Amino acid sequence: MLQRIAEALERLAPAPQAAPDFSASAYVWDTSPDRLVPVDRVNRIPLNLLLGIDRARDTLLENTRRFAEGLPANNALLWGARGMGKSSLVKAIHGELEATGLKLVELQREDIQTVGRLLSLLRDAPHRFVLYCDDLSFSHDDAAYKSLKAVLDGGIEGRPGNVIFYATSNRRHLMPRDMIENERGSAINPAEAVEEKVSLSDRFGLWLGFHPCDQDAYLAMIRGYCDAHGLQITDDALRAEAIEWQATRGSRSGRVAWQFFTDLAGRHGIAV
């Protein structure tokens, strides 16, 4: 009887997890079950086409290059205006340094609490990884940020030496402003309560701000896309159409510039 019970439990037990295959250059972390899913083709824009963010581009590129070479480098938080190339920059820099063997792993915001399990898979791998989380933020009563705090800085194991963490967010402190203000106004010790909420962003050594672009930068982005893809259009025609497009959208950004160019390329029969 005991033998039959043992055999039944063996059949019910999950199969041993296979060692990750690190032959690809980019992966998405999937938690059902835990595995790294290879990405054959990363959706990205070449680094030289990301205009208007020169300082952030150069700083993050140099930080990532040092990391790829095995030198000390900082975790980075890319924060600021939506559509200004935060996530595009991370992917473009990985493409620029892909030949060094650098790997990119995307972690979804909903899976932050599993980051410890992911790092256990990466810790002993013979590669260097950029762990990347897009649109990272936390709402009221969301304790998931504590998992990330311990991993970035403060836990016993900490972040593995072969992993660096890059996050993008519209919020500099990753928390809603009203949440921080409420903590300041209602806590017994306001300073301590606020420190708890903003201490996660302090664990990023690099803070790179992205701000709304002006009209000249917006037009320069579109002209750069046109030149790169061989789309012929006069400056006057481009300016008139691009300004009309931004007016209908009510905003200017790198994302709006790319969306206009996509429409323009489609009308001119240009594949992108």
Secondary structure by P-SEA (a helix, b strand, c coil): caaaaaaaaaaacccccccccccccbbbbbcccbbbbbbcccccccccccccaaaaaaaaaaaaaaaaaccbbbbbbbbccccccaaaaaaaaaaaacccbbbbbbbccccccaaaaaaaaacccccccccccccccccccccaaaaaaaaaccccccccccbbbbbbccccccccaaaaaaaacccccaaaaaaaaacccccccbbbbbccccaaaaaaaaaaaaaaacccccaaaaaaaaaaaaaaaccccaaaaaaaaaaaaaaacccc
